[in-house]
Amino acid sequence: MANAEKQNAELIWPPPDEREFENPSLIVEYAEKNAKKGDPNDVLKAADYYGWNLGKLRSIAIGDVKGKFVDEVVQDVNPTVALECGAWFGYSAVRIARLMKPGSCFYSLEIDPICAKLTERLVKHAGLSDKVKVVLSDAHEVIPQLRDKYKIEKIDLALLDNGCKHYKGNLIEMLDAGLLQKGSVVLSDNVLYPAANDYREFVQSHKRFESTLFDTHLQYTPNVRDGMEKSTYLG
């Protein structure tokens, strides 16, 4: 497991103001043109290369540095059902689904129709359409329906990446729906930048969660501190 409390020197805090992000369609187009079809690792490699070298604005995909931490969590949990809130263009869907066992399913909840379509395209190019289901809807609306509409009894792994202001509400919705059971793991991105203080306070003080911070840097921006929170439900 990656060092959950890795210390970072020479990081800018607070980071510079950033008003715009890279157009995700440009990243998907680049991956489709340059990554081998049906090879999810090559798709991720192309997206990361774009993020590090070609984007004029910042890509907000999970990225390769945080991605290694995510990979280790996925391999440790070995989920049958995984879910993300916020897809953007499908990077994390590809990253996680490629490590999931046959017969498993990754649900990608995305409110923006353009981002949902881009996610479907990237997932298809990676050869993972059989594992990934993109749901075009607000996560706040979908999560309470997961048990009845999608016959989901338990979420083994959840990734919160749809804006820090939504994290606490989404987590409470999963708890209220009984979707988190002993051993379920919730990952949350960008908890240090732009920061998810209310969420972290809630989950760290919750007696049924054990939480750890992966202290790292913002994706494709090594001089800006950021982190991911890993929270394991104790039942």
C-alpha positions as CSV (number, residue, x, y, z in Angstrom):
1,M,0.0,0.0,0.0
2,A,1.2,3.5,-0.9
3,N,2.5,5.6,2.0
4,A,-0.7,7.1,3.3
5,E,1.0,9.9,5.2
6,K,3.7,10.8,2.6
7,Q,5.2,14.2,3.4
8,N,5.7,16.7,0.6
9,A,8.2,19.5,0.6
10,E,8.3,22.6,-1.6
11,L,4.6,22.6,-2.3
12,I,2.6,25.8,-2.9
13,W,-0.1,26.4,-0.4
14,P,-2.6,27.8,-1.1
15,P,-2.3,27.0,-4.8
16,P,-2.7,29.6,-7.5
17,D,-6.2,30.5,-8.7
18,E,-7.3,28.3,-11.6
19,R,-10.5,29.3,-13.4
20,E,-10.6,26.8,-16.2
21,F,-9.8,23.2,-16.9
22,E,-8.7,21.4,-20.1
23,N,-11.5,20.5,-22.5
24,P,-12.0,16.8,-21.8
25,S,-13.0,16.0,-25.4
26,L,-9.5,16.9,-26.5
27,I,-8.1,14.3,-24.1
28,V,-10.5,11.6,-25.3
29,E,-9.7,12.4,-29.0
30,Y,-6.0,12.1,-28.3
31,A,-6.4,8.8,-26.5
32,E,-8.6,7.4,-29.3
33,K,-5.9,8.4,-31.9
34,N,-2.9,7.4,-30.0
35,A,-3.8,4.5,-27.7
36,K,-4.2,0.9,-28.8
37,K,-7.8,0.0,-29.0
38,G,-8.8,-2.5,-26.3
39,D,-5.8,-1.8,-24.1
40,P,-6.8,0.1,-21.0
41,N,-3.3,0.6,-19.8
42,D,-2.3,2.3,-23.1
43,V,-5.5,4.5,-22.9
44,L,-4.4,5.7,-19.4
45,K,-0.9,6.2,-20.6
46,A,-2.2,8.4,-23.4
47,A,-4.4,10.4,-21.1
48,D,-1.6,10.9,-18.6
49,Y,0.8,12.0,-21.4
50,Y,-1.7,14.6,-22.5
51,G,-2.2,15.8,-18.9
52,W,1.5,16.2,-18.3
53,N,2.7,17.5,-21.6
54,L,0.0,18.7,-24.0
55,G,-2.8,20.4,-22.2
56,K,-2.9,24.2,-22.2
57,L,-5.1,24.1,-19.1
58,R,-5.1,21.6,-16.3
59,S,-6.6,18.2,-16.6
60,I,-8.6,17.1,-13.6
61,A,-8.5,13.4,-14.1
62,I,-7.2,11.3,-11.2
63,G,-3.9,11.0,-12.9
64,D,-1.1,8.6,-12.7
65,V,0.3,9.6,-9.2
66,K,-3.0,9.3,-7.4
67,G,-3.8,6.5,-9.8
68,K,-1.2,4.2,-8.3
69,F,-2.8,4.6,-4.9
70,V,-6.2,3.9,-6.4
71,D,-4.9,0.8,-8.1
72,E,-3.6,-0.6,-4.8
73,V,-6.9,0.1,-3.1
74,V,-8.8,-1.6,-5.9
75,Q,-6.5,-4.7,-5.8
76,D,-6.9,-4.8,-2.0
77,V,-10.7,-4.5,-2.0
78,N,-11.2,-6.7,-5.1
79,P,-14.7,-5.2,-5.7
80,T,-17.6,-6.9,-7.4
81,V,-19.6,-3.6,-7.4
82,A,-17.8,-0.3,-7.6
83,L,-19.2,3.2,-8.2
84,E,-18.0,6.7,-8.9
85,C,-19.8,10.0,-8.4
86,G,-18.4,12.2,-11.2
87,A,-16.9,10.8,-14.4
88,W,-15.6,13.8,-16.3
89,F,-14.3,11.9,-19.3
90,G,-13.9,8.4,-18.0
91,Y,-10.3,8.2,-16.7
92,S,-11.1,6.8,-13.3
93,A,-13.7,4.4,-14.8
94,V,-11.0,2.9,-17.0
95,R,-8.5,3.0,-14.2
96,I,-10.7,1.1,-11.8
97,A,-12.6,-1.2,-14.1
98,R,-9.5,-2.6,-15.7
99,L,-8.6,-4.2,-12.4
100,M,-12.0,-5.6,-11.6
101,K,-12.7,-9.3,-11.9
102,P,-14.9,-10.8,-14.7
103,G,-18.6,-10.4,-13.9
104,S,-18.1,-7.3,-11.8
105,C,-19.6,-3.9,-12.6
106,F,-18.5,-0.3,-12.3
107,Y,-21.2,2.3,-12.1
108,S,-20.2,5.8,-13.3
109,L,-22.7,8.5,-12.2
110,E,-22.4,11.6,-14.3
111,I,-24.7,14.6,-14.4
112,D,-23.3,16.2,-17.6
113,P,-24.5,14.6,-20.8
114,I,-21.3,15.6,-22.7
115,C,-19.1,14.1,-20.0
116,A,-21.2,10.9,-19.9
117,K,-20.8,10.4,-23.7
118,L,-17.1,11.1,-23.5
119,T,-16.8,8.5,-20.7
120,E,-18.6,5.9,-22.9
121,R,-16.2,6.6,-25.7
122,L,-13.1,6.2,-23.6
123,V,-14.4,3.1,-21.9
124,K,-15.3,1.6,-25.3
125,H,-11.8,2.4,-26.7
126,A,-10.3,0.7,-23.6
127,G,-12.4,-2.4,-24.2
128,L,-14.3,-2.2,-20.9
129,S,-17.9,-1.5,-22.0
130,D,-18.9,-4.9,-20.5
131,K,-17.8,-3.8,-17.1
132,V,-18.8,-0.1,-17.0
133,K,-22.3,1.3,-16.9
134,V,-22.5,5.0,-17.3
135,V,-25.6,6.5,-15.6
136,L,-26.6,10.0,-16.7
137,S,-28.1,11.6,-13.7
138,D,-27.4,13.5,-10.5
139,A,-25.7,11.2,-7.9
140,H,-28.0,12.6,-5.2
141,E,-30.9,11.2,-7.1
142,V,-29.4,7.9,-8.2
143,I,-27.9,6.7,-5.0
144,P,-31.2,6.3,-3.1
145,Q,-32.5,4.3,-6.1
146,L,-29.5,1.9,-6.5
147,R,-31.0,-0.9,-4.5
148,D,-34.4,-0.9,-6.1
149,K,-33.6,0.2,-9.7
150,Y,-30.2,-1.4,-10.2
151,K,-30.5,-4.3,-7.7
152,I,-27.3,-3.3,-5.9
153,E,-27.1,-4.7,-2.4
154,K,-23.6,-3.5,-1.5
155,I,-21.1,-1.1,-2.8
156,D,-17.6,-2.6,-2.3
157,L,-15.8,0.5,-3.5
158,A,-16.9,4.1,-4.1
159,L,-15.0,7.0,-5.5
160,L,-16.3,10.5,-4.7
161,D,-15.0,12.9,-7.4
162,N,-18.0,15.1,-8.3
163,G,-17.1,18.3,-6.4
164,C,-16.2,18.4,-2.7
165,K,-19.4,20.1,-1.7
166,H,-21.3,16.9,-2.6
167,Y,-19.2,14.4,-0.8
168,K,-20.8,14.4,2.6
169,G,-24.3,14.3,1.2
170,N,-23.4,11.4,-1.1
171,L,-21.8,9.5,1.7
172,I,-24.8,10.0,3.9
173,E,-27.1,8.8,1.1
174,M,-25.1,5.6,0.7
175,L,-25.3,5.0,4.5
176,D,-29.1,5.7,4.6
177,A,-29.6,3.3,1.7
178,G,-27.7,0.6,3.5
179,L,-25.3,0.3,0.6
180,L,-22.1,0.4,2.7
181,Q,-21.4,-2.8,4.6
182,K,-18.4,-4.1,6.6
183,G,-15.3,-3.7,4.5
184,S,-16.7,-1.2,2.0
185,V,-14.2,1.5,1.0
186,V,-14.9,5.1,0.1
187,L,-12.2,7.1,-1.7
188,S,-12.6,10.8,-2.0
189,D,-10.5,13.0,-4.3
190,N,-9.3,16.6,-3.9
191,V,-9.8,16.7,-0.1
192,L,-7.0,19.2,0.4
193,Y,-7.5,21.2,-2.8
194,P,-10.0,22.6,-3.3
195,A,-10.7,21.0,0.1
196,A,-13.5,18.9,1.5
197,N,-13.2,20.0,5.2
198,D,-16.8,19.3,6.2
199,Y,-16.7,15.8,4.6
200,R,-13.3,15.0,6.3
201,E,-14.6,16.2,9.6
202,F,-17.7,14.0,9.3
203,V,-16.0,10.8,8.1
204,Q,-13.0,11.1,10.5
205,S,-15.3,11.5,13.5
206,H,-17.7,8.8,12.4
207,K,-17.4,5.8,14.7
208,R,-18.1,3.4,11.9
209,F,-15.3,4.6,9.6
210,E,-11.6,4.2,9.7
211,S,-10.0,6.9,7.6
212,T,-6.5,7.6,6.2
213,L,-5.2,10.5,4.2
214,F,-3.0,9.8,1.1
215,D,-1.0,13.1,1.1
216,T,0.2,13.8,-2.4
217,H,0.0,16.6,-5.0
218,L,-2.7,17.8,-7.4
219,Q,-2.9,15.8,-10.6
220,Y,-0.3,16.8,-13.2
221,T,0.6,19.7,-10.8
222,P,3.5,18.6,-8.6
223,N,3.9,21.9,-6.8
224,V,0.3,22.0,-5.4
225,R,-0.5,19.9,-2.4
226,D,-3.6,17.7,-2.5
227,G,-4.8,14.4,-1.1
228,M,-7.2,11.5,-1.2
229,E,-9.1,10.2,1.7
230,K,-9.6,6.4,2.1
231,S,-12.4,5.5,4.5
232,T,-13.2,1.9,5.4
233,Y,-16.6,1.1,6.7
234,L,-16.3,-1.0,9.9
235,G,-19.9,-2.2,9.9
